[in-house]
Amino acid sequence: MKDTIEDGKFVELIYEIVDRKSGEVLTAVEFPLGYVHGINDALSPEVTADLYGRSVGDIIEVPIDCDKLYGPRDESLVFTDHIDNVPEEYREVGMTIVMENEKGEPKNFIVTRMDDKTLTVDGNNPLCGREVVFKLKVLTVRDASDEEIEAGGAVDADPDIHEILK
């Protein structure tokens, strides 16, 4: 009998996030995500609920309203400044810049546009304002070890850097 996903099971899966309007794959994991179901909240509650009862080889698609997950887009978190005011190491589209508010709380901003004179950063989650589908494929379902339950996921799961560089 196949193991099915339930609380206390170690699960590995791969997923991609697809924009519902364009069909474009916005992101995909390069390495399997391993977690202990019911112990680790690595995935949204909607995704976790849809995984319950699934087994190896199952593919599920879960529509996600990113405004509900990340909040609505906030244009006050978008800033454009003269490029000379931005340190050289941050002048690259896609670069993440961590800034602090008045209370010292960190916030990630992503460089979204740049030209010869200006640079724009955006503090919104890149998925804000989008309707996406999480498309997941279950790779592994088995009883979690005590060590994995304590850690909430895979133990010693670092990928071999030498394999990646080949």
Secondary structure, 3 states (H helix, E strand, C coil): CCCCCCCCEEEEEEEEEEECCCCCEEEECCCCEEEECCCCCCCCHHHHHHHCCCCCCCEEEEEEEHHHHHCCCCHHHEEEEEHHHCCHHHCCCCCEEEEECCCCCEEEEEEEEECCCEEEEECCCCCCCCEEEEEEEEEEEEECCHHHHHHCECCCCCCCHHHHHC
